[in-house]
Amino acid sequence: MPPSTPRTPQQDRAAGHGPARTGAALAVALLLVGCGPAVTVAEGERRTPPDCSAPAITVDSPVVGAAMHPGPFFAAGTVAGDDRILRWTVEDADGRRVARDEVFSGTDGQAGTYTVPLDLAEGAYTLVLRPATGPGSSSDCPATARSSFTVVPESVGPTWLSGASGNAVADGEFGPWRGTEVPIAGTWADSNRGQRALWQLQPDGQYGDWPGSLEIAIGAIDAGETWAAAAQGAYDDRWRRSLRDMARLWGDRPGRLYIRLAHEFNGDWYPWSVTGASREDFVTAWRRFRLLQLEEFPGAALVFAPNCETPGSNQLDWREAFPGPEYVDVMSVSYFNGYPWIDTAEAFQDVAMRVDHMGAPRGIQRHLEFARSIGLPFAVSEWNTDAAFGDSPGFMQQMDQFFRANAGAGPGQLLYEILFNVLREDNRFALMPETRAPLGAEAYRRLW
């Protein structure tokens, strides 16, 4: 039998013979016939599949099951990767689309955030977000994020721990005035003398028989004392006695005691002010206090609560003063309507998303996002409109919607809020029994 005629390499490949294909070449061939994932872009070139373990898009608020009020509010969430254009729709209970638009968010290669303005009537809804197709959108990790919530009548009260401090709270007048119970109150024992005496918790004190939860602000150090000394344990004995007395006076009440240590430490108006120079000592001192608290009063919760703004003179990024989530139970903030003054949904959203000169959270949404990033629930320990700047029912409405959109006990969800109803400074803040902000007071009563 005569020998076979030699084949050329081209003939071998045409007949299906010849050397095995490389993985890259095989992938190209599969792509040509419509098989396999698009993970190879050219022969001999490999492309690492994307890590899609984390959601590309999240809807963080409204939280699933949120009970919003009619009127304007904003949804918020995060975007990973380079999905800069998102399409959103709102569907009603029957699946009908009632609103839709696009939102621009994020920066190339970085996680970003977005907000979606909404204004809905009563009913059940689902917000759906997905990457837009075309330029500016990543298709490596296609995702659809959604959150279902309801819009309920204004007569529906808070679904979170909603309280107040100051006038008419402990004596029971505030709850009937606003129309709902007060499950949490706020008070202060922030001088050295106050820490030792704890007048409010004594049997005959203002909150001696308070059955609900209570937040008590403890300044930690006073005039003439330093965080450097605190870091070395100079005030441990005083702190221990205060914590031990708190535990004894609180006893077995059904509510929980929240200890707001060194509140508004990033301001320049308290003896316990923290600057860039004292930050490390503050962190060390905080951790000392935490260990004492776990020894003497483990049932209490420790609250880390900066002010919403940090003066430039402090030269402090307050995030660097955070001692670590294992040393804190609740992340909180003080948030007042002053400058810039807010009375519309648009202005509220603008301020809510702001950061300060150090890049640290300033707006309330940014503070909540920080709480989520460290895995802690969120609170607003002091808030109200400031009548020195004007009356503001719009601010009240937007705070109500913000609380509703984020209510819950999980990381970055609103655990409690406490209205600052304190009569001081020519009555700039109180809503009752007397007020300089009658429209704001009426909005609060209607919404709460």
LUMDREN-552250 format. One record per residue (C-alpha): residue in one letter; x, y, z. Coordinates in nm, 3 decimals, decimal comma. Layout:
# LUMDREN-552250
+------+---------+---------+---------+
| resn |    east |   north |      up |
+------+---------+---------+---------+
|    a |       X |       Y |       Z |
...
+------+---------+---------+---------+
***
This chain:
# LUMDREN-552250
+------+---------+---------+---------+
| resn |    east |   north |      up |
+------+---------+---------+---------+
|    m |   0,000 |   0,000 |   0,000 |
|    p |   0,153 |   0,330 |  -0,098 |
|    p |   0,236 |   0,573 |   0,180 |
|    s |  -0,015 |   0,848 |   0,253 |
|    t |   0,033 |   1,180 |   0,091 |
|    p |   0,176 |   1,423 |   0,345 |
|    r |  -0,076 |   1,683 |   0,472 |
|    t |  -0,012 |   2,048 |   0,523 |
|    p |  -0,086 |   2,200 |   0,869 |
|    q |  -0,375 |   2,386 |   0,710 |
|    q |  -0,522 |   2,056 |   0,582 |
|    d |  -0,481 |   1,896 |   0,926 |
|    r |  -0,672 |   2,178 |   1,095 |
|    a |  -0,943 |   2,172 |   0,830 |
|    a |  -0,990 |   1,797 |   0,890 |
|    g |  -1,001 |   1,840 |   1,267 |
|    h |  -0,652 |   1,697 |   1,325 |
|    g |  -0,334 |   1,859 |   1,446 |
|    p |  -0,201 |   1,982 |   1,779 |
|    a |  -0,436 |   2,046 |   2,071 |
|    r |  -0,565 |   2,399 |   2,103 |
|    t |  -0,449 |   2,617 |   2,389 |
|    g |  -0,706 |   2,716 |   2,651 |
|    a |  -0,717 |   3,068 |   2,512 |
|    a |  -0,763 |   2,950 |   2,155 |
|    l |  -1,037 |   2,710 |   2,262 |
|    a |  -1,215 |   2,987 |   2,443 |
|    v |  -1,200 |   3,202 |   2,131 |
|    a |  -1,346 |   2,915 |   1,930 |
|    l |  -1,624 |   2,866 |   2,183 |
|    l |  -1,705 |   3,233 |   2,172 |
|    l |  -1,730 |   3,217 |   1,794 |
|    v |  -2,003 |   2,954 |   1,818 |
|    g |  -2,176 |   3,123 |   2,111 |
|    c |  -2,055 |   2,893 |   2,393 |
|    g |  -1,895 |   2,975 |   2,725 |
|    p |  -1,853 |   3,296 |   2,924 |
|    a |  -1,683 |   3,597 |   2,775 |
|    v |  -1,363 |   3,570 |   2,976 |
|    t |  -1,106 |   3,579 |   2,692 |
|    v |  -1,059 |   3,871 |   2,459 |
|    a |  -0,785 |   3,746 |   2,226 |
|    e |  -0,584 |   3,434 |   2,153 |
|    g |  -0,307 |   3,394 |   2,406 |
|    e |  -0,452 |   3,658 |   2,640 |
|    r |  -0,628 |   3,559 |   2,963 |
|    r |  -0,870 |   3,775 |   3,154 |
|    t |  -0,935 |   3,716 |   3,524 |
|    p |  -1,305 |   3,660 |   3,593 |
|    p |  -1,453 |   3,938 |   3,809 |
|    d |  -1,516 |   3,887 |   4,179 |
|    c |  -1,893 |   3,913 |   4,207 |
|    s |  -1,920 |   3,789 |   4,566 |
|    a |  -2,029 |   4,134 |   4,690 |
|    p |  -2,341 |   4,298 |   4,544 |
|    a |  -2,263 |   4,538 |   4,263 |
|    i |  -2,561 |   4,752 |   4,365 |
|    t |  -2,739 |   4,782 |   4,700 |
|    v |  -3,054 |   4,959 |   4,812 |
|    d |  -2,975 |   5,056 |   5,170 |
|    s |  -3,278 |   5,277 |   5,227 |
|    p |  -3,568 |   5,249 |   5,240 |
|    v |  -3,494 |   4,928 |   5,426 |
|    v |  -3,708 |   4,630 |   5,334 |
|    g |  -4,042 |   4,670 |   5,511 |
|    a |  -4,001 |   5,043 |   5,579 |
|    a |  -4,322 |   5,235 |   5,650 |
|    m |  -4,281 |   5,573 |   5,482 |
|    h |  -4,515 |   5,870 |   5,500 |
|    p |  -4,665 |   6,033 |   5,189 |
|    g |  -4,453 |   6,308 |   5,038 |
|    p |  -4,095 |   6,350 |   4,922 |
|    f |  -3,805 |   6,140 |   5,049 |
|    f |  -3,492 |   5,990 |   4,897 |
|    a |  -3,369 |   5,637 |   4,854 |
|    a |  -2,997 |   5,566 |   4,887 |
|    g |  -2,749 |   5,288 |   4,826 |
|    t |  -2,408 |   5,195 |   4,694 |
|    v |  -2,257 |   5,107 |   4,358 |
|    a |  -1,939 |   4,903 |   4,313 |
|    g |  -1,713 |   4,909 |   4,009 |
|    d |  -1,766 |   5,140 |   3,716 |
|    d |  -2,145 |   5,130 |   3,691 |
|    r |  -2,190 |   5,504 |   3,670 |
|    i |  -2,540 |   5,513 |   3,525 |
|    l |  -2,825 |   5,331 |   3,698 |
|    r |  -3,180 |   5,287 |   3,585 |
|    w |  -3,442 |   5,283 |   3,856 |
|    t |  -3,810 |   5,203 |   3,855 |
|    v |  -4,082 |   5,202 |   4,119 |
|    e |  -4,349 |   4,936 |   4,087 |
|    d |  -4,676 |   4,922 |   4,277 |
|    a |  -4,831 |   4,614 |   4,438 |
|    d |  -4,972 |   4,505 |   4,100 |
|    g |  -4,634 |   4,530 |   3,930 |
|    r |  -4,723 |   4,846 |   3,742 |
|    r |  -4,443 |   5,094 |   3,688 |
|    v |  -4,534 |   5,423 |   3,856 |
|    a |  -4,201 |   5,606 |   3,826 |
|    r |  -3,869 |   5,561 |   3,650 |
|    d |  -3,554 |   5,752 |   3,563 |
|    e |  -3,176 |   5,726 |   3,551 |
|    v |  -2,926 |   5,833 |   3,814 |
|    f |  -2,556 |   5,905 |   3,771 |
|    s |  -2,330 |   5,773 |   4,045 |
|    g |  -1,986 |   5,651 |   4,137 |
|    t |  -1,642 |   5,696 |   3,990 |
|    d |  -1,440 |   5,458 |   3,775 |
|    g |  -1,293 |   5,174 |   3,976 |
|    q |  -1,431 |   5,295 |   4,310 |
|    a |  -1,737 |   5,222 |   4,517 |
|    g |  -1,984 |   5,508 |   4,495 |
|    t |  -2,318 |   5,612 |   4,635 |
|    y |  -2,641 |   5,724 |   4,479 |
|    t |  -2,967 |   5,885 |   4,586 |
|    v |  -3,306 |   5,863 |   4,417 |
|    p |  -3,570 |   6,130 |   4,492 |
|    l |  -3,918 |   5,983 |   4,541 |
|    d |  -4,261 |   6,127 |   4,617 |
|    l |  -4,531 |   5,863 |   4,654 |
|    a |  -4,890 |   5,833 |   4,770 |
|    e |  -5,010 |   5,566 |   5,011 |
|    g |  -4,959 |   5,210 |   4,890 |
|    a |  -4,710 |   4,923 |   4,859 |
|    y |  -4,407 |   4,967 |   4,634 |
|    t |  -4,084 |   4,807 |   4,518 |
|    l |  -3,782 |   5,012 |   4,415 |
|    v |  -3,567 |   4,836 |   4,153 |
|    l |  -3,221 |   4,946 |   4,035 |
|    r |  -3,004 |   4,797 |   3,764 |
|    p |  -2,702 |   4,908 |   3,561 |
|    a |  -2,785 |   5,096 |   3,245 |
|    t |  -2,660 |   4,933 |   2,926 |
|    g |  -2,418 |   5,101 |   2,693 |
|    p |  -2,118 |   5,326 |   2,760 |
|    g |  -2,041 |   5,396 |   3,122 |
|    s |  -2,187 |   5,068 |   3,249 |
|    s |  -2,007 |   4,754 |   3,361 |
|    s |  -2,156 |   4,421 |   3,256 |
|    d |  -1,901 |   4,203 |   3,441 |
|    c |  -2,127 |   4,164 |   3,746 |
|    p |  -2,479 |   4,229 |   3,625 |
|    a |  -2,705 |   4,298 |   3,921 |
|    t |  -3,051 |   4,406 |   4,014 |
|    a |  -3,113 |   4,553 |   4,358 |
|    r |  -3,458 |   4,602 |   4,505 |
|    s |  -3,635 |   4,703 |   4,823 |
|    s |  -4,005 |   4,667 |   4,901 |
|    f |  -4,172 |   4,917 |   5,133 |
|    t |  -4,505 |   5,082 |   5,203 |
|    v |  -4,629 |   5,439 |   5,223 |
|    v |  -4,868 |   5,464 |   5,515 |
|    p |  -5,101 |   5,737 |   5,647 |
|    e |  -4,944 |   6,015 |   5,854 |
|    s |  -5,137 |   5,884 |   6,153 |
|    v |  -4,899 |   5,585 |   6,171 |
|    g |  -4,637 |   5,663 |   6,435 |
|    p |  -4,270 |   5,567 |   6,469 |
|    t |  -4,155 |   5,208 |   6,417 |
|    w |  -3,826 |   5,274 |   6,600 |
|    l |  -3,733 |   5,393 |   6,952 |
|    s |  -3,838 |   5,757 |   6,933 |
|    g |  -3,784 |   5,981 |   7,234 |
|    a |  -3,704 |   6,325 |   7,365 |
|    s |  -3,495 |   6,504 |   7,623 |
|    g |  -3,567 |   6,813 |   7,830 |
|    n |  -3,905 |   6,960 |   7,907 |
|    a |  -4,206 |   6,749 |   8,008 |
|    v |  -4,056 |   6,410 |   7,921 |
|    a |  -3,999 |   6,247 |   8,260 |
|    d |  -4,331 |   6,372 |   8,401 |
|    g |  -4,524 |   6,209 |   8,116 |
|    e |  -4,658 |   6,521 |   7,942 |
|    f |  -4,455 |   6,499 |   7,621 |
|    g |  -4,602 |   6,170 |   7,498 |
|    p |  -4,968 |   6,280 |   7,510 |
|    w |  -4,870 |   6,613 |   7,352 |
|    r |  -4,721 |   6,447 |   7,046 |
|    g |  -4,972 |   6,161 |   7,045 |
|    t |  -4,741 |   5,859 |   7,088 |
|    e |  -4,556 |   5,698 |   7,376 |
|    v |  -4,195 |   5,789 |   7,458 |
|    p |  -3,995 |   5,464 |   7,489 |
|    i |  -3,657 |   5,638 |   7,530 |
|    a |  -3,543 |   5,963 |   7,690 |
|    g |  -3,216 |   6,154 |   7,706 |
|    t |  -3,035 |   6,325 |   7,992 |
|    w |  -2,690 |   6,454 |   8,091 |
|    a |  -2,451 |   6,393 |   8,381 |
|    d |  -2,148 |   6,530 |   8,203 |
|    s |  -1,963 |   6,714 |   8,479 |
|    n |  -1,739 |   6,533 |   8,726 |
|    r |  -1,986 |   6,613 |   9,000 |
|    g |  -2,275 |   6,491 |   8,788 |
|    q |  -2,099 |   6,164 |   8,709 |
|    r |  -2,056 |   6,095 |   9,078 |
|    a |  -2,397 |   6,211 |   9,199 |
|    l |  -2,617 |   6,078 |   8,914 |
|    w |  -2,908 |   6,283 |   9,047 |
|    q |  -3,139 |   6,180 |   8,763 |
|    l |  -3,118 |   5,811 |   8,850 |
|    q |  -3,166 |   5,845 |   9,225 |
|    p |  -3,498 |   5,708 |   9,358 |
|    d |  -3,635 |   6,061 |   9,392 |
|    g |  -3,462 |   6,188 |   9,077 |
|    q |  -3,605 |   6,292 |   8,741 |
|    y |  -3,567 |   5,942 |   8,595 |
|    g |  -3,563 |   5,750 |   8,922 |
|    d |  -3,857 |   5,533 |   8,819 |
|    w |  -3,839 |   5,574 |   8,439 |
|    p |  -3,959 |   5,243 |   8,288 |
|    g |  -3,827 |   5,289 |   7,935 |
|    s |  -3,477 |   5,312 |   7,792 |
|    l |  -3,257 |   5,609 |   7,875 |
|    e |  -2,948 |   5,766 |   7,721 |
|    i |  -2,722 |   5,944 |   7,969 |
|    a |  -2,434 |   6,164 |   7,851 |
|    i |  -2,110 |   6,135 |   8,049 |
|    g |  -1,838 |   6,388 |   7,972 |
|    a |  -1,556 |   6,164 |   8,108 |
|    i |  -1,317 |   6,449 |   8,193 |
|    d |  -1,368 |   6,805 |   8,314 |
|    a |  -1,188 |   7,138 |   8,317 |
|    g |  -0,820 |   7,104 |   8,406 |
|    e |  -0,808 |   6,736 |   8,312 |
|    t |  -0,653 |   6,586 |   7,999 |
|    w |  -0,696 |   6,289 |   7,771 |
|    a |  -0,326 |   6,216 |   7,822 |
|    a |  -0,387 |   6,163 |   8,193 |
|    a |  -0,701 |   5,963 |   8,119 |
|    a |  -0,502 |   5,736 |   7,889 |
|    q |  -0,271 |   5,659 |   8,182 |
|    g |  -0,563 |   5,565 |   8,408 |
|    a |  -0,578 |   5,883 |   8,617 |
|    y |  -0,960 |   5,882 |   8,626 |
|    d |  -1,027 |   5,509 |   8,632 |
|    d |  -1,145 |   5,511 |   8,994 |
|    r |  -1,401 |   5,785 |   8,929 |
|    w |  -1,524 |   5,614 |   8,615 |
|    r |  -1,551 |   5,279 |   8,793 |
|    r |  -1,753 |   5,427 |   9,080 |
|    s |  -1,983 |   5,607 |   8,837 |
|    l |  -2,045 |   5,290 |   8,635 |
|    r |  -2,101 |   5,083 |   8,948 |
|    d |  -2,353 |   5,335 |   9,080 |
|    m |  -2,527 |   5,350 |   8,742 |
|    a |  -2,569 |   4,974 |   8,742 |
|    r |  -2,705 |   4,978 |   9,098 |
|    l |  -2,947 |   5,265 |   9,038 |
|    w |  -3,069 |   5,127 |   8,707 |
|    g |  -3,130 |   4,786 |   8,858 |
|    d |  -3,353 |   4,549 |   8,663 |
|    r |  -3,564 |   4,804 |   8,478 |
|    p |  -3,710 |   4,676 |   8,151 |
|    g |  -3,543 |   4,945 |   7,941 |
|    r |  -3,174 |   4,969 |   7,854 |
|    l |  -2,930 |   5,238 |   7,965 |
|    y |  -2,721 |   5,391 |   7,685 |
|    i |  -2,403 |   5,569 |   7,800 |
|    r |  -2,299 |   5,848 |   7,562 |
|    l |  -1,936 |   5,900 |   7,657 |
|    a |  -1,764 |   6,231 |   7,572 |
|    h |  -2,049 |   6,341 |   7,348 |
|    e |  -1,963 |   6,585 |   7,069 |
|    f |  -1,594 |   6,531 |   7,144 |
|    n |  -1,502 |   6,672 |   6,802 |
|    g |  -1,638 |   7,015 |   6,894 |
|    d |  -1,446 |   7,290 |   7,070 |
|    w |  -1,708 |   7,379 |   7,332 |
|    y |  -1,657 |   7,108 |   7,599 |
|    p |  -1,366 |   7,034 |   7,837 |
|    w |  -1,339 |   6,688 |   7,678 |
|    s |  -1,275 |   6,830 |   7,329 |
|    v |  -1,046 |   6,614 |   7,115 |
|    t |  -0,795 |   6,750 |   6,864 |
|    g |  -0,559 |   6,588 |   6,621 |
|    a |  -0,289 |   6,612 |   6,886 |
|    s |  -0,494 |   6,438 |   7,159 |
|    r |  -0,664 |   6,181 |   6,936 |
|    e |  -0,445 |   5,883 |   7,028 |
|    d |  -0,482 |   5,950 |   7,401 |
|    f |  -0,858 |   5,977 |   7,355 |
|    v |  -0,871 |   5,636 |   7,185 |
|    t |  -0,665 |   5,478 |   7,463 |
|    a |  -0,881 |   5,638 |   7,732 |
|    w |  -1,202 |   5,529 |   7,560 |
|    r |  -1,082 |   5,171 |   7,553 |
|    r |  -1,002 |   5,189 |   7,924 |
|    f |  -1,355 |   5,314 |   7,994 |
|    r |  -1,501 |   5,034 |   7,782 |
|    l |  -1,320 |   4,767 |   7,981 |
|    l |  -1,445 |   4,922 |   8,304 |
|    q |  -1,799 |   4,938 |   8,167 |
|    l |  -1,792 |   4,569 |   8,073 |
|    e |  -1,675 |   4,485 |   8,425 |
|    e |  -1,917 |   4,705 |   8,618 |
|    f |  -2,223 |   4,743 |   8,393 |
|    p |  -2,216 |   4,497 |   8,101 |
|    g |  -2,589 |   4,538 |   8,044 |
|    a |  -2,546 |   4,900 |   7,939 |
|    a |  -2,462 |   5,008 |   7,583 |
|    l |  -2,173 |   5,243 |   7,505 |
|    v |  -2,247 |   5,515 |   7,249 |
|    f |  -1,988 |   5,689 |   7,029 |
|    a |  -2,137 |   6,026 |   6,935 |
|    p |  -1,952 |   6,302 |   6,749 |
|    n |  -2,118 |   6,626 |   6,655 |
|    c |  -2,217 |   6,649 |   6,289 |
|    e |  -1,954 |   6,920 |   6,231 |
|    t |  -1,590 |   6,948 |   6,337 |
|    p |  -1,431 |   7,294 |   6,373 |
|    g |  -1,126 |   7,337 |   6,154 |
|    s |  -0,925 |   7,451 |   6,456 |
|    n |  -0,947 |   7,098 |   6,601 |
|    q |  -0,744 |   6,963 |   6,308 |
|    l |  -0,921 |   6,633 |   6,356 |
|    d |  -1,062 |   6,369 |   6,126 |
|    w |  -1,304 |   6,228 |   6,381 |
|    r |  -1,307 |   5,889 |   6,207 |
|    e |  -0,949 |   5,843 |   6,328 |
|    a |  -1,075 |   5,886 |   6,686 |
|    f |  -1,306 |   5,587 |   6,652 |
|    p |  -1,173 |   5,324 |   6,897 |
|    g |  -1,295 |   5,018 |   6,707 |
|    p |  -1,635 |   4,845 |   6,686 |
|    e |  -1,552 |   4,607 |   6,971 |
|    y |  -1,532 |   4,910 |   7,202 |
|    v |  -1,865 |   5,063 |   7,095 |
|    d |  -2,226 |   4,942 |   7,083 |
|    v |  -2,401 |   5,227 |   6,902 |
|    m |  -2,280 |   5,494 |   6,657 |
|    s |  -2,463 |   5,824 |   6,704 |
|    v |  -2,456 |   6,194 |   6,612 |
|    s |  -2,598 |   6,534 |   6,712 |
|    y |  -2,779 |   6,693 |   6,416 |
|    f |  -2,949 |   7,034 |   6,419 |
|    n |  -3,103 |   7,249 |   6,148 |
|    g |  -2,890 |   7,561 |   6,160 |
|    y |  -2,648 |   7,661 |   5,888 |
|    p |  -2,712 |   7,584 |   5,610 |
|    w |  -3,079 |   7,612 |   5,696 |
|    i |  -3,304 |   7,337 |   5,557 |
|    d |  -3,674 |   7,352 |   5,474 |
|    t |  -3,708 |   7,151 |   5,151 |
|    a |  -3,647 |   6,791 |   5,051 |
|    e |  -3,382 |   6,901 |   4,802 |
|    a |  -3,190 |   7,102 |   5,062 |
|    f |  -3,214 |   6,818 |   5,313 |
|    q |  -3,073 |   6,569 |   5,064 |
|    d |  -2,791 |   6,804 |   4,967 |
|    v |  -2,677 |   6,856 |   5,326 |
|    a |  -2,733 |   6,490 |   5,418 |
|    m |  -2,469 |   6,381 |   5,165 |
|    r |  -2,196 |   6,628 |   5,266 |
|    v |  -1,854 |   6,557 |   5,412 |
|    d |  -1,639 |   6,800 |   5,609 |
|    h |  -1,303 |   6,960 |   5,528 |
|    m |  -1,124 |   6,638 |   5,630 |
|    g |  -1,348 |   6,416 |   5,419 |
|    a |  -1,528 |   6,285 |   5,729 |
|    p |  -1,908 |   6,256 |   5,742 |
|    r |  -2,095 |   6,581 |   5,800 |
|    g |  -2,444 |   6,509 |   5,666 |
|    i |  -2,671 |   6,262 |   5,841 |
|    q |  -2,668 |   6,014 |   5,552 |
|    r |  -2,287 |   6,006 |   5,559 |
|    h |  -2,290 |   5,944 |   5,935 |
|    l |  -2,531 |   5,655 |   5,885 |
|    e |  -2,309 |   5,512 |   5,611 |
|    f |  -2,013 |   5,523 |   5,851 |
|    a |  -2,216 |   5,327 |   6,106 |
|    r |  -2,291 |   5,068 |   5,840 |
|    s |  -1,925 |   5,046 |   5,741 |
|    i |  -1,821 |   4,957 |   6,098 |
|    g |  -2,112 |   4,719 |   6,155 |
|    l |  -2,297 |   4,917 |   6,424 |
|    p |  -2,656 |   5,040 |   6,463 |
|    f |  -2,712 |   5,413 |   6,427 |
|    a |  -2,876 |   5,669 |   6,656 |
|    v |  -2,940 |   6,043 |   6,662 |
|    s |  -2,889 |   6,148 |   7,023 |
|    e |  -2,980 |   6,515 |   6,980 |
|    w |  -3,172 |   6,673 |   6,695 |
|    n |  -3,416 |   6,956 |   6,630 |
|    t |  -3,467 |   7,264 |   6,423 |
|    d |  -3,301 |   7,585 |   6,542 |
|    a |  -3,556 |   7,866 |   6,568 |
|    a |  -3,277 |   8,124 |   6,563 |
|    f |  -3,255 |   8,051 |   6,188 |
|    g |  -3,630 |   8,017 |   6,127 |
|    d |  -3,930 |   7,788 |   6,155 |
|    s |  -3,890 |   7,469 |   5,952 |
|    p |  -4,172 |   7,219 |   5,904 |
|    g |  -3,987 |   7,087 |   5,598 |
|    f |  -3,691 |   6,982 |   5,812 |
|    m |  -3,926 |   6,797 |   6,046 |
|    q |  -4,086 |   6,614 |   5,754 |
|    q |  -3,752 |   6,508 |   5,610 |
|    m |  -3,615 |   6,389 |   5,945 |
|    d |  -3,930 |   6,180 |   5,984 |
|    q |  -3,880 |   6,029 |   5,638 |
|    f |  -3,510 |   5,965 |   5,702 |
|    f |  -3,590 |   5,785 |   6,028 |
|    r |  -3,860 |   5,580 |   5,858 |
|    a |  -3,640 |   5,485 |   5,564 |
|    n |  -3,363 |   5,355 |   5,792 |
|    a |  -3,545 |   5,217 |   6,098 |
|    g |  -3,407 |   4,890 |   6,232 |
|    a |  -3,151 |   4,736 |   6,466 |
|    g |  -2,894 |   4,620 |   6,210 |
|    p |  -2,569 |   4,786 |   6,100 |
|    g |  -2,635 |   5,130 |   5,960 |
|    q |  -3,001 |   5,121 |   6,064 |
|    l |  -3,170 |   5,367 |   6,299 |
|    l |  -3,205 |   5,217 |   6,646 |
|    y |  -3,328 |   5,532 |   6,824 |
|    e |  -3,355 |   5,910 |   6,803 |
|    i |  -3,403 |   6,170 |   7,076 |
|    l |  -3,555 |   6,512 |   7,007 |
|    f |  -3,368 |   6,793 |   7,185 |
|    n |  -3,663 |   6,963 |   7,356 |
|    v |  -3,455 |   7,170 |   7,597 |
|    l |  -3,551 |   7,523 |   7,699 |
|    r |  -3,228 |   7,724 |   7,665 |
|    e |  -3,065 |   8,008 |   7,470 |
|    d |  -3,380 |   8,215 |   7,428 |
|    n |  -3,580 |   7,896 |   7,360 |
|    r |  -3,414 |   7,819 |   7,026 |
|    f |  -3,492 |   7,447 |   7,040 |
|    a |  -3,797 |   7,349 |   7,248 |
|    l |  -4,118 |   7,250 |   7,068 |
|    m |  -4,327 |   7,243 |   7,386 |
|    p |  -4,468 |   7,367 |   7,616 |
|    e |  -4,358 |   7,692 |   7,449 |
|    t |  -4,189 |   7,727 |   7,111 |
|    r |  -4,054 |   7,977 |   6,861 |
|    a |  -4,116 |   7,727 |   6,581 |
|    p |  -4,494 |   7,668 |   6,580 |
|    l |  -4,503 |   7,528 |   6,225 |
|    g |  -4,221 |   7,285 |   6,303 |
|    a |  -4,391 |   7,183 |   6,627 |
|    e |  -4,718 |   7,117 |   6,447 |
|    a |  -4,541 |   6,913 |   6,178 |
|    y |  -4,370 |   6,706 |   6,448 |
|    r |  -4,700 |   6,634 |   6,624 |
|    r |  -4,869 |   6,541 |   6,297 |
|    l |  -4,592 |   6,306 |   6,183 |
|    w |  -4,511 |   6,142 |   6,516 |
+------+---------+---------+---------+
***
